Amino acid sequence: MILKSRKIISSVGKLVTLATFCLCTVAGAQAVEAKIGFVSSERIMSESEPAKAANAKIEKEFSGRDSELRKLRDELKEKAKKLDRDMPVLKDSERMQRQRELAELDKELRRKQRAFREDLNQRRNEEIASVVNRANKAIKKVAKEGNYDIVLQDAIYVNPSVDITQKVLEELNK
């Protein structure tokens, strides 16, 4: 909920800034046409080489833990099936012992899955921040070289003539 509010506030802030800029430009004694560019953040995060490298790095880093979790899940399933199969012939004490072992294994699996998700999300956020930082530098460079007055991200509609995403991708992939 907070993130949605922040996005809305951010979007409203961007629109207010753009509207103010446009009004100031129109209201000035010498109306100057502003050069506007647009960059698709979504394309940057899906198509750029740094973003792809970050995803590959995270996948490689967490693949071992992921396979360990899969093995633990399979072990839990197998033990549960075996308990169901053996239930009619087990003594009460042995049945209760196996159920406790199964519950402990399930508890351990859940704990490891939670830790895995937390670690994965933290690393993913770190890598995304790095890619965003590099992308912002590339955007600024392209904007300065192209003499853009303003570069926007996240718009409802964009005329393809102002879209500079490809130029930013090329700069970012150097």
N, C-alpha and C positions, 0 to 999 in steps of 0.2 A: 504494500500500500504506500509506504514511504517512497519507494523507488518510482512508482507511478506518479506520485505527487511531484517529485523532483523533476521527472521528465517533462511533466506538464508545465511546471514553472520554468524549466529551461527552455522549452519550446515557446512559451509565451514571452519570455525574456528576449529570445532571438527575434520573434516577430515584432516586439516593441522596438528593439534596436533597429531593425530594418525599416520599420515605419518611420521612426525618428530620422534616420539617415535620409530616407526618400523625401520626407517633408522638408528637412533642412536644405536638401539639394534643390527642390522645387522653389522653396521660399527665398533662396539666395538671389541677390541682384543679378549674378551671372549664373544662370542654370547650366550646370555641367553634367553631362551624362556619365553615370558611374559605370565602371566595368565590373560586372558581377560574375562570379564563378560558383560552381556547385561541385561538391565531392560526396560521393556515396560511401558512407562509412561501412555499410554492409559489404559492398564490393571490395573495399580495401581489406576487410577482415577475412574475406573468403578467397580472394584471388591473389593477394600479394605473396611474394616469396617469403618475407619474414613471418607472416601469419602461418603459412604452410609449414615452415621450418619449426615454428613454435609448437604447432600441433603434433608434428612428428616427434619432437623432443619429449613432449609430455607423454605421448603414447609409449615411447621406448622406456621412459623413466618409470612408468606405472604398470607395464605389462607383466612384470614378475609378480607383483602383488595381486594383480587381477587374476592371474592363473592360480595363485595360491588360494584365493577366495573361491574360484570355481571348484578346485579340488576339495575344499572344505565343504562346499554346498553338496557336491556329489557324495562325499562321505556321509553327510547327514542324511541325505535321501536314502542311501543304501542301508544305513543302520535303521532308519524308520521302517523301510520295507521288511528288513529282517525281523524286526520286533513284531510287526503285524503278522508275519508268517509264523513266527514261533510262539505267539501269544497263547494259543490253546494248550500247549504242552509245558509252559513255564510255570514254575512255582511262583507264588505271590512275591516272595522276597526277591527273587531274581528278576521278575517283571518290573518291580519297583526300582531296582538298581539300574536296569537298562533304561527305564524312563527318565531317571535322574541324569544318567550319562547323556541321553539324547537332549534333555533340557539344557544341560551345561554346554554341550556342543552348539546348540542353537544360540544360546546366549553369547558364546564366544564369537560365532559367525556374525551375529548382529553388531557386536562391538567392533570387530575388524572392518565390517562393511562401512560403519559410520566413520571410523577413523580414515578409511580409504577415501570416502567421499569428501571429507573435510580437507585432507591433504591435497587431493586432486583439485578441488575448487580453489584452494589457496594458490597452488602452482599455476593453474590456468589463469587466475586473476593477475598474478605476477607477470606471466608471459604476455597477456593481453595489454597490460599497462606498458610494457616495453614496446610492443608493436604500435600502440597508439602514440607513444612518444616519438618514435621514428616517423610515423605517418604524419604527425603534426609538423615535424621539421621539413618533410618533403612537401607538404601542402604550402608551407610558408615560402619555401624556395621557388616552387612553381608560381605562386602568387606574385612574388617580387619580380621574377623574370618575365612574367606575362603582364605586369603592371595592372594587376587586379586591385580594385578599391575594397572589395569585400568578397570573402569566400564563405559560403554557407554549407551546412550539413543538415541532413534530415529535413527535407521539404515534402510537402504533399504532392506538388507538381513541379517539374523542372523541364524547361525547354532544353532539348538536347544541345542547342548551340552554346549554352553556358556550362555544360557538364565538362569538367576538367579531370574527372576521375582517372581516365586512361593516362593522362600526362603524369598524374601523381603516382599511379602504379608503376609507370616506366621509371620515374625518379626513385621510387622506393625499391625497385628491383635491381637497381644498379649495384 
